[in-house]
């Protein structure tokens, strides 16, 4: 496979004090749909001794975490940059990396998704290893700190069981190990069923219930750009009100009480998710990774939302892994990443914890 190629180096328009570099590399088995990207965000002075690698959640990507955009399309300017963990940390002397998974290079007009049949845990962890090896080459550091958002938390835990010497510490941002009883409502359960059904990608749960969008989840964009657009369903004044109720019912946001999710922030995040996610990542067993979680010896911090994470997380297992657990009552899943209040409730505690364990 070709080596990493630097595709961008320069300032970040939204954050003049920060710079970004982007590398792209082709991954096995090759071809235009098997790429990943590594993004570096840094300020003028890097003072923290260990590089960070932020692993995005399901259908998320590094571009979204840095710019709240999708292939250069930015619905709104980030209003509260410090709510974005890569930006918050980079402004405080951390060298921050994040990754665009393979899914970010699969555009909505791709109809034959059969190439995703092999996009399982071996593939994902191999891609993360490739990114970490690149970080090592660039920084000269042996270890990284993994910050896992949602699915990225599970990926962090699985990764450290395979490559323990690569990791200095782990931060799980609403990405704690889930209870084994939490099952995905998918019509396939095995790889053979996946191949027979050709359900190579997970149907999106993020497209607005009965009123789905298409490219870039456009129903969320319509609500963002037209705040007074009427609701398609009775009981709500506007489309925005209706969509925020869906987000609340799914445990994704809480616009009704603290932390008072701002609709523009949530709608912008929902509008910039990638359209596809490989089914194989859901149906492959991770028990061989999970069986080794209690052997993980690195420092670990878990932040768990009250509306989403607490219902899915295996709290008993989490307490065996670390005593550093923050439970955010009232928080929806996306509030952990995109909410003005997360600056003091999430990012500041993460920063303080990282300072404590840096040596």
N, C-alpha and C positions, 0 to 999 in steps of 0.2 A: 504494500500500500504506500502511496505517496506520503511524504512527511507533512508536518504542519506548515500552513502558508499564512503569513501575516496579511490580512485583508483590510485592516483599518488601524490607524494610530492617530490620535488627536484629542482635542478637547471635547467635552460633553456640553452641548449647547445649553441644556437645562441647568447644568451645574458647572459654572465657569471655573471653579477651583479644582475640578477633578479632570482626569484624563482617562481615556479608554483605549485598550488595544484588543483586537479581535483576531483570533487565528481559526482557520478551518482545516479539517483533515478528512480524507476519505477513509471509511471503515470497511472491513470485510462484510460481504463479498465484493464490494465495489459497486460502481454505478452511481447515477445521479441522485438516488434516493437513500444512499448510505453515507451521510455526512454528519459530523458533529462540529460544534464551534465552542471555543473557549474564550471567555471575555474576562479581561482584567480591568479593574477600576481602582484608581489610586489617587491620593492627594499629593501635594508637593513633598511632604515629609512622611515617610513610613517609619513608625517607631515601634509597632508591635512585632515581636520576634517571629511569629508563625503566620504563614499565609492561610487565608480562609478560602474554602470552596463551598459555595452555596448551591445545594442541589434542589432544583425546582420541584414542584408538585406535579401531579397528573395533568397533562395538557398545558402545563406552564412551561416557561423557557427563560433563559437568561436575559433575552432582550426585554421581556416583560418586567423582570425584576429590576432592571436598570432604568428603563425608559417608559414603562407602561405603554408599550407599543407592540405592533405586530408587523414584521417586515417593513418597518419604516412608517407605518400608519399609526399615528399617535392621536387617539381620540381627544385627550385633553392634556394640558401641561400638568405635570405633577405638582399639586398644590402644597403638599406637605412632604418635602423630600426626606425629612428625618424619619418618616414612617416606613420608608423602604430600607430594609436591613443592609443591603450592599452599600447604599449611599450613606446611611448613618455611620457605618463602620469606616468606610473610606475617608470620610470627613474627619475622623478621629484617629488617624494614623495607622489604620489597618490596610494591608494589601489584600484585596478581595477579588476572588475569581468566581465565575459562575459558568454554567454550561447551557448550550442549546442542544437538547437531545436530538436524536435522529428525526423525531416527529416534527420538529420545527421546519424541516426541509421538505415535508410532504404537504403540498398545497391542496386546497379544497377541490381543484379540478382533477386530481388524480382519482380515478374510479376503480382501477384494478389494484387492490391492496394486498394481493396474495404474497407479496414480498415480506409482509409483516409476520408471516407464519412463524418465522424463526426469531422474532424480536422478543426474546424472553430474558430471564435473569442473567444467563451467561453473557448474552450480548450487552445488556445494560451495564453490568459490572465491569466488563471488559472495556467499554467506552469510558467509564469513570476512571478506570486505571490508566487509560491512555491520557486522559486529561491531567491526572495527578502526576504522571511521569513528565508531562510537559511543564507543569508548574515547578517540579523539581529542577528541570533543566533551566528554566528562566530565573528562578530565585536562588538556586543553590541550597535550598532547604530540603531536609530529608522527610519531614512530616508536614501534614496539613491538618487544620481543624475543619471538620465537616459540619456544616449547618444545613440541616435537612428540613425543608418545608413540606408538610403533608407526606405524599409519596416519597419525597426526598429523604424523609426521616427513616422510613423503612429501608430505602436504598442505602442510607448511611450505616444502619445496623447490619444489614446483610454484607455490605462491603467490608466492614471491620472484622467480621468473622473469617473472611478469606484472606485479607491483607492487613493484619493487625499492626505490622510495623510501619504502615504508611500514615497512621492516624495519631495525632497528638491528643485530640479531644473531640467530643460530639455535642452539638446543640440540636435538640429536636423541637422544631417549631410546629406544634400541633401535628407531629409526625411520630408519635409514640407507637410502639408495637400494639397492634389491635388484638382484640379477643378472637380466639379461633372460631367462636360462634357467629362472628360478624361475616356474613356471606354476601357475595355480590349476586344480584338478581340477573344472572345471565342465562340464556337458553343452552349454553354449552358448558360442560364440566371437564372435558378431557381434550388433549391435543387432537385425537382422532375425530372427535365431534367437531372441533374447530375447523379441521380441514374439510370435513364433509359438509358442514353448514356454510363454509366460506365466510364466517363472521370474524374476519381478521382484525377488525377494529371495534373498540367498545362504542356502542351508541352513546352520544353525548347526553349528559343529564343537565347540561348548562345552556340549553338553547331556548329556554322560556316555556317549558311545559307544553301546553297544547298549541302554542303559537311559535313554532321554531323559526329561527333565522336560517341563513346559509353561510356564505363567506363571512368570516369574522363575527359569527353570531350576531347578525345585523339587528335583531330585535332589541338587543341591549343598546346598540348605537342609536336606534330610533328614539328610544326613551331618553338617552343622554342628550341628544341634540334637540329634542322636542319635548321639553318638560311638561307642557300642557296637553300633550297628545292624550286623548281619552282612553280609558281602559277598555280592552276587548271583553272583559268579564264584569258582571254586576258586582257591586259591593266595593268598588274602588273608583276613585275619581280619575286618576291618570294611569297611563301605561306604566310609568315609573312606580307608582304605588303598587300596582299589580305585581310587577317583577320583584320588587323588594319584599313583597309578602311571600313569593316563591322562595327567594333567598333565605328568608327567615324560617320558613317551614322546613327547609332542607338543612337548617343549622349553619348556613353560610354567613349570615349577617344578622345584626340586631339593630334595626332602625327605630325600635319602639322604646328602648330604655338604654341605660349605659351598657356599652360604650357609644351608643347612638351613631350607627353606621351612616356616613354621608352617602346618599344615593349616587352622586357623581363618581365617587371613588370606587364603589362596588360595581357600578355599571361599566366603568372603564376597564376594570379587571376582567369582568365577564366577557367583554367584547374583544379582548386581546388574547384569549386562549387559543391554542392550536386546535384544529378541527378533528384530529384523529389521535387515538391512543391504542396501542396493541393489546388485543384481547389476551394474548398469551401471558402477559405480565399479571393478569388477574387469576388465571386458572392454574398456572404452574405452582406447585407446592413449594413453600419456603420453609418447611419444617426442618430441613437439614441445616438451614441458617439459624432459624429460631432456637434450635436445640443448643446452639453455642452462644446465645446472647449472654447468658450468665457467666461465661468465661471472659467476656470483654472487660479489660482492666483499665481502660482510659477514663478520665473524668467525663462526666455526662451531665447535661442540664436538659430538663424537659419542660416545655411550656405547653399547657393543655387548655383548650377552650372549653367553656362551660356548656355551650349549646351543641357542640359537635364532637370535639375530641374526647370529652369525658364519657360519652355514650359508646364510643368505639374502642377506646384505649384499654389495654390490659393493665389496669392500675396495680394489681398485685405483682405482676411481673416487673412493672416499671419501678416499684419500690424496692425490688431486689437488685435492680441495676444502679440506682442512685437515690440519694436523699434530697438531691437538688431538683425539686419539682415545684413549678408554679402553676396553679390552677386559676384561670381567669373566669370568674363567674360572670355570666351574661354575655361573654364574647362569642361571636360566631366564628366559623373557621377562617373566613377571609379577613375578619377584623384583626386577627393576629398579624396580618401582613400589610393591611391597607386601612388604617384608621388613625385619626389624629391622636387618640388616647394611647395607642400602642407605643408611642415614643417613651412615655414614662412607665407603662405597664409591661412592655416587652423589651424594647431595644436597650433602654438604660440598664435594666437588670442583666441582660445578656452581656453588655459591655462590662459591667462591674464584675460579673462572673469570669469573663475572659481575662480580665486583669488579674483576678485572684489566682488563676491556674496557669498563668503564662510561663512560670519558671519550671 
